[in-house]
Amino acid sequence: MIITGFSLFLIAILGGLIIELLGKKAINHLSLILAFGGAYIIGLLFLHLVPEAFSYDGKIAGFFVLIGFLVQILLEYISKGLEHGHAHSAGQCGEHHHAPVFPWVAFASLCVHALLESMPLAEGAAHSTDHVLTMGPKMVEHAHMHIYNAKAMSSGLFVGLALHKLPVAMVLMGLISSTKSSVFVRWGMICIFGLMPILGMLAYDGIIHSSIDIPGGNIAFMAATHGLVIGILLHISTTILFESEEGHTFNIKKLTAILLGLVVAYLTLS
C-alpha cells in the first residue's frame, strides 16, 4: 500500500516538474493526455469496477454510484473543473480587482477528490476471505483484507488513476504558478496533493480493520465505497470525453486518443 501511494505521489511530482520545465508547451498536449486517460477510465469502469462493486451488493453499489456522481458535481463546482483539466487563472477564482491569490477552496476540493477516488486501492487486487469470529453469544462475520503491493500497482484502478493524476497535477501546477507563488509554496501544494491517495488508502484500510460496527458489515462498506468511486470517475471521464474543442469541433487527434484508450483498457482488463 505504501509503495502504491508513493508511486502516485511521484506521478504528481512528475506532473509538476513537467510544467516547471516546459511551461505552456506541455499544456498544448494536455487534451490528448486527458482524452486517453478518460477513455481508459471508461473502459475500467465497465470492464472491472462496476462488475466488482455490484458483486458485493448491487443495491448499495447502485445507490452510491448516484451519490458519487452528485458529490463530483459539487466538487467540480468548487474546483472550477480542475479534475478534468480546466485551468482557470487565479483571477478567475477570486476577486478581479485584487492581486492573484492562491485558490485554497478549489485546492481543497481537488484534494478531497484525490483522496476519495483512491480509497479502493487499499484492497490492491487482494483476496478477501471471510472468517467467522465468536464474540460472546453472537457470531460476527468479518472480511479480512490482505494487501499485496505488487497486485495493487498492476491493477486497472492504479493505472487509471495514474493516467488521471498526471494531467491534473500539471493543471494544478500551472494554476499555482499563475499566482506568482514561491517555489516552496508551489511544491508544497503539489506534495500535499500527491499525498492524498495514500491518505485515502489508509482511511479505507483503517475502517476495514477497525472495530467499527458498520451497518451491513465490511461487504456493504466495500460496495458503498466502490460505488462512490464509480460515480466520481464516471462524471470525470464522461466530462473529458464529451467536451467539445473550441468551435465545438471534435478533433481527430482527440478521437484517436479516445479510441486508443478504450482499446488499451479492453486488452488489459478483459
Secondary structure as the mmCIF struct_conf table of DSSP 4:
data_model
#
loop_
_struct_conf.conf_type_id
_struct_conf.id
_struct_conf.beg_label_comp_id
_struct_conf.beg_label_asym_id
_struct_conf.beg_label_seq_id
_struct_conf.end_label_comp_id
_struct_conf.end_label_asym_id
_struct_conf.end_label_seq_id
HELX_RH_AL_P HELX_RH_AL_P1 ILE A 2 LEU A 22
TURN_TY1_P TURN_TY1_P1 GLY A 23 GLY A 23
HELX_RH_AL_P HELX_RH_AL_P2 LYS A 24 ILE A 27
TURN_TY1_P TURN_TY1_P2 ASN A 28 HIS A 29
HELX_RH_AL_P HELX_RH_AL_P3 LEU A 30 LEU A 44
HELX_RH_PI_P HELX_RH_PI_P1 LEU A 45 LEU A 49
HELX_RH_AL_P HELX_RH_AL_P4 VAL A 50 SER A 79
TURN_TY1_P TURN_TY1_P3 LYS A 80 LYS A 80
BEND BEND1 GLY A 81 GLY A 81
HELX_RH_3T_P HELX_RH_3T_P1 LEU A 82 HIS A 84
TURN_TY1_P TURN_TY1_P4 GLY A 85 GLY A 85
HELX_RH_AL_P HELX_RH_AL_P5 ALA A 90 CYS A 93
BEND BEND2 GLY A 94 GLY A 94
TURN_TY1_P TURN_TY1_P5 HIS A 96 HIS A 97
BEND BEND3 HIS A 98 HIS A 98
HELX_RH_AL_P HELX_RH_AL_P6 TRP A 104 SER A 118
HELX_RH_3T_P HELX_RH_3T_P2 MET A 119 GLU A 123
TURN_TY1_P TURN_TY1_P6 GLY A 124 ALA A 125
STRN STRN1 SER A 128 MET A 135
TURN_TY1_P TURN_TY1_P7 GLY A 136 PRO A 137
STRN STRN2 LYS A 138 MET A 145
HELX_RH_AL_P HELX_RH_AL_P7 ASN A 149 SER A 154
BEND BEND4 SER A 155 SER A 155
HELX_RH_AL_P HELX_RH_AL_P8 GLY A 156 SER A 178
TURN_TY1_P TURN_TY1_P8 THR A 179 LYS A 180
HELX_RH_AL_P HELX_RH_AL_P9 VAL A 183 ILE A 208
TURN_TY1_P TURN_TY1_P9 HIS A 209 HIS A 209
BEND BEND5 SER A 210 SER A 210
TURN_TY1_P TURN_TY1_P10 PRO A 215 GLY A 216
HELX_RH_AL_P HELX_RH_AL_P10 GLY A 217 PHE A 242
TURN_TY1_P TURN_TY1_P11 GLU A 246 GLY A 247
BEND BEND6 HIS A 248 HIS A 248
HELX_RH_AL_P HELX_RH_AL_P11 ILE A 252 LEU A 269
#
